[in-house]
Amino acid sequence: MKFKPKRDMEKVCSVSGFVAKLRRLADALEAGQPFSIQVAGERVPVPPSAVLSIEHERAGAEEELEFQLKWKRKPQTPVMNKQ
């Protein structure tokens, strides 16, 4: 399997950019299609089988709402060199 380093990224975006991404995601989910998004220079493919959840956190004066998609990456089979 190709090594992928750990990553924890948060990207602030404009309202119009956020809405456009949500719209594309919603359309893909309704159609049962995969979704792909680029975050901080890395393309992230999301399979239609991703588990969807909504999270709400509260701490002190801050609140956070997350629309979350989780899935397991499929192991990639190594390519054998033909000689």
Backbone bond lengths (Angstrom), bond angles and torsions (degrees), N, CA, C in turn:
res aa  C-N    CA-C-N  psi(-1)  N-CA   C-N-CA  omega(-1)  CA-C   N-CA-C  phi
1 M - - - 1.450 - - 1.528 108.09 -
2 K 1.311 115.98 139.49 1.459 121.50 179.24 1.528 109.07 -68.85
3 F 1.327 116.48 130.49 1.455 121.85 -178.39 1.527 110.19 -70.74
4 K 1.322 116.30 130.26 1.459 121.93 173.77 1.520 106.75 -123.32
5 P 1.342 116.98 122.58 1.464 119.49 -179.16 1.521 111.28 -68.19
6 K 1.345 115.59 156.62 1.468 120.16 176.12 1.513 108.67 -60.03
7 R 1.320 115.15 149.91 1.465 119.60 -177.94 1.515 109.05 -150.65
8 D 1.319 117.06 136.49 1.465 122.34 174.32 1.517 105.35 -139.23
9 M 1.322 115.40 100.51 1.452 121.24 -170.60 1.518 110.74 -120.19
10 E 1.297 116.27 141.89 1.456 120.88 173.20 1.515 106.86 -132.32
11 K 1.321 116.54 130.73 1.461 120.68 -178.47 1.527 109.30 -124.56
12 V 1.310 116.74 122.41 1.459 121.72 176.31 1.525 107.34 -82.84
13 C 1.331 116.66 135.36 1.458 119.73 179.74 1.521 110.46 -137.06
14 S 1.309 115.14 168.12 1.463 120.99 179.98 1.522 109.93 -72.27
15 V 1.317 116.13 163.40 1.467 120.65 177.37 1.530 109.81 -59.67
16 S 1.332 117.54 -46.01 1.468 119.61 -177.68 1.531 111.50 -64.97
17 G 1.343 117.56 -39.03 1.462 120.46 177.63 1.521 112.03 -66.36
18 F 1.323 116.53 -41.37 1.460 122.33 178.75 1.532 110.46 -62.96
19 V 1.328 115.92 -46.45 1.468 121.14 179.98 1.526 110.66 -62.70
20 A 1.322 117.76 -42.10 1.470 121.03 179.71 1.527 111.13 -61.80
21 K 1.340 116.43 -41.92 1.472 119.96 179.09 1.527 110.67 -67.34
22 L 1.327 117.30 -42.26 1.467 120.41 177.45 1.526 111.34 -61.38
23 R 1.329 116.01 -40.34 1.469 120.42 179.83 1.526 111.09 -63.67
24 R 1.342 116.21 -44.67 1.474 119.97 178.08 1.525 110.66 -62.82
25 L 1.347 116.35 -42.04 1.461 121.05 178.38 1.517 110.96 -62.54
26 A 1.329 117.46 -47.17 1.467 121.68 -179.73 1.524 110.67 -60.17
27 D 1.323 117.27 -43.58 1.464 120.99 179.09 1.529 111.27 -61.54
28 A 1.337 116.74 -43.54 1.470 121.12 179.30 1.522 110.80 -64.99
29 L 1.347 117.42 -43.49 1.466 120.54 179.40 1.521 111.47 -62.12
30 E 1.332 116.99 -45.52 1.470 120.53 -179.93 1.520 112.09 -62.46
31 A 1.332 116.49 -34.05 1.465 120.95 -178.75 1.526 112.53 -86.50
32 G 1.351 117.22 -4.48 1.466 120.06 -178.18 1.517 112.02 69.07
33 Q 1.323 117.07 27.70 1.459 123.00 -177.24 1.528 110.97 -103.71
34 P 1.338 117.64 156.10 1.461 119.68 174.33 1.526 109.82 -67.97
35 F 1.311 116.52 160.20 1.451 123.33 -179.18 1.518 107.42 -128.58
36 S 1.308 117.60 142.63 1.449 121.11 178.23 1.521 108.67 -131.14
37 I 1.328 116.05 137.78 1.462 121.28 -179.54 1.522 108.36 -140.82
38 Q 1.322 116.35 145.78 1.457 120.37 176.43 1.519 108.22 -103.55
39 V 1.341 115.23 126.55 1.466 121.84 179.58 1.522 107.88 -126.86
40 A 1.318 116.11 118.92 1.464 122.42 178.29 1.524 112.02 48.37
41 G 1.331 115.89 48.29 1.459 121.45 174.24 1.513 116.29 83.93
42 E 1.323 118.73 -1.13 1.468 120.47 179.40 1.529 109.67 -116.99
43 R 1.329 115.57 129.09 1.458 121.35 177.29 1.520 107.92 -80.00
44 V 1.341 116.26 128.33 1.465 122.17 -177.99 1.525 108.90 -118.19
45 P 1.344 117.18 109.86 1.471 120.10 177.04 1.533 110.22 -85.12
46 V 1.320 116.48 131.22 1.464 122.08 -179.60 1.525 108.08 -113.98
47 P 1.338 117.87 119.82 1.471 119.73 -179.47 1.531 111.30 -74.20
48 P 1.329 117.29 154.93 1.462 119.74 179.08 1.529 112.83 -65.38
49 S 1.329 117.52 -14.38 1.467 121.81 -179.93 1.538 112.65 -87.64
50 A 1.321 118.22 4.53 1.470 121.06 -179.33 1.528 110.09 -57.74
51 V 1.335 115.94 144.48 1.464 121.88 177.80 1.526 107.79 -84.82
52 L 1.332 116.50 129.59 1.460 122.36 -176.48 1.519 109.84 -102.16
53 S 1.341 116.72 137.83 1.458 120.45 175.72 1.525 109.32 -149.80
54 I 1.322 115.03 162.19 1.456 121.88 175.73 1.515 106.83 -122.99
55 E 1.326 116.41 129.18 1.460 122.53 -177.59 1.514 110.02 -117.16
56 H 1.323 116.63 140.24 1.463 121.57 174.39 1.512 107.90 -128.39
57 E 1.331 115.81 128.63 1.465 121.08 178.68 1.520 108.90 -125.58
58 R 1.334 115.14 146.57 1.467 121.18 176.86 1.524 107.49 -137.47
59 A 1.339 115.70 131.12 1.466 121.24 176.69 1.519 107.66 -149.70
60 G 1.321 116.37 118.02 1.456 120.13 -178.83 1.519 110.93 59.98
61 A 1.322 116.67 -126.34 1.465 121.87 -178.53 1.525 112.82 -91.36
62 E 1.345 117.85 1.91 1.464 120.75 -176.83 1.515 112.23 -106.81
63 E 1.322 115.07 146.02 1.461 122.04 172.58 1.520 108.14 -128.67
64 E 1.315 116.07 150.65 1.457 121.56 -178.41 1.522 109.28 -139.17
65 L 1.325 115.96 136.50 1.457 122.54 176.98 1.516 107.51 -125.00
66 E 1.327 117.12 125.24 1.462 121.64 -178.92 1.516 109.85 -123.27
67 F 1.318 115.49 130.18 1.459 121.73 169.03 1.520 103.67 -96.74
68 Q 1.319 116.45 117.01 1.455 120.44 -167.91 1.523 111.91 -119.85
69 L 1.327 115.22 140.96 1.462 122.49 174.45 1.525 106.70 -124.39
70 K 1.337 117.80 130.39 1.467 121.87 -179.64 1.517 109.39 -128.86
71 W 1.329 115.59 144.11 1.450 121.78 177.39 1.521 108.62 -160.07
72 K 1.300 116.09 163.33 1.465 121.64 175.80 1.520 107.88 -100.48
73 R 1.334 115.11 136.51 1.464 119.32 175.20 1.516 108.65 -71.67
74 K 1.309 115.24 143.53 1.464 119.83 176.23 1.525 108.45 -80.32
75 P 1.334 116.67 136.78 1.468 117.93 176.82 1.527 109.23 -65.78
76 Q 1.318 115.03 139.23 1.459 119.22 178.70 1.520 108.95 -93.42
77 T 1.318 116.08 137.81 1.455 119.88 178.81 1.529 108.58 -80.04
78 P 1.334 117.01 135.63 1.469 119.64 179.53 1.527 110.79 -65.57
79 V 1.307 116.14 145.68 1.467 121.75 177.82 1.502 108.00 -86.61
80 M 1.318 116.45 125.99 1.460 121.98 179.34 1.519 109.46 -88.74
81 N 1.314 116.85 135.33 1.472 121.30 176.91 1.514 109.14 -78.18
82 K 1.323 116.42 127.14 1.466 120.50 176.05 1.522 107.97 -89.30
83 Q 1.345 116.05 130.15 1.453 119.69 179.95 1.485 111.59 -123.48
